[in-house]
Amino acid sequence: MLIKILGTGCPKCKLLEQVARDAVAQLWIEAEVVKVQDMEDIMQYDIMTTPALVIDDKVIVAGRVPSKDEMEKLLQS
């Protein structure tokens, strides 16, 4: 599983990355978490606001940080 965190480094972007990494560790999922900060790369995804969570090249959440419980459910589905 490839998890991308799209964002320029704002506090919400950093929080989303931490929530994702914590959920991966909690669930013992084999996944790579990558932070994407380059605006050209971010613009390849059809989002209007950051942060955004992309799992296997599909935008799952944009413009907000999901809760820990929600993140775990998203990673399990």
N, C-alpha and C positions, 0 to 999 in steps of 0.2 A: 504494500500500500504506500502510495506517495501522497503526503500531506503538504500542501503549500499554504503558507501564511502570506497573504498579499498586504503590503502596507509599507509606509515610508519610515517607520520607526517611532511613531507616536506612542503614548502610553497604552492606548487600547490595542495597538498592534502587538506590543510586547506582552500584554496580558493574554491576548488570544494565543500567542505562541506558547506561553507558559501553561495555559489551560490544556492546549492540545498535547504538549509533551507530558504533562501530568496524567492525562487520560490514557495515553499510549502506555505509559509505565504501569498504571493501575490495572489496565486490562491485559497486560502482557501481549500486546499486539505487535507483530513484526511490521514496522512502518518506518519510513524515513520522513522526518519533518524538515522542510526547507523554507527558509525565509526569503521572500521575493520583494526587493525594495526598489528595483529599477522601474521607473514609470513606464517605459516602453513595454516591458514585460507584463506589468500590471494591466496596461491598456489592451492587451490581447484577450483579456477576459471581459465579458459584458457586464461590468459592475459600475455603479455610479459613486459608491462610497467605500472607503476602507475603514476598518480592516475587513478582509474577506478570507474565508476558509475554503480551500479547494482540495477535494479528495479525488485522486486519480483523474485529474483534469476536468472535474465537474464542480462548479461553484455550488457550495452547500449553504453557506451563510455569508451575507455581506452587510456591512454597516453597523455591526454590533458584535458583542462577545457573548457566545452562549455560556450558560452555566456549566459547571462541572458535570452535573447529571445529564444535561442535554448533550454535551460533547461526547460523553460515553455512549449514549444512545445512537448518536450520529455515526460514531466509529464502528458500532456493532451492526449497523444495518447495511 
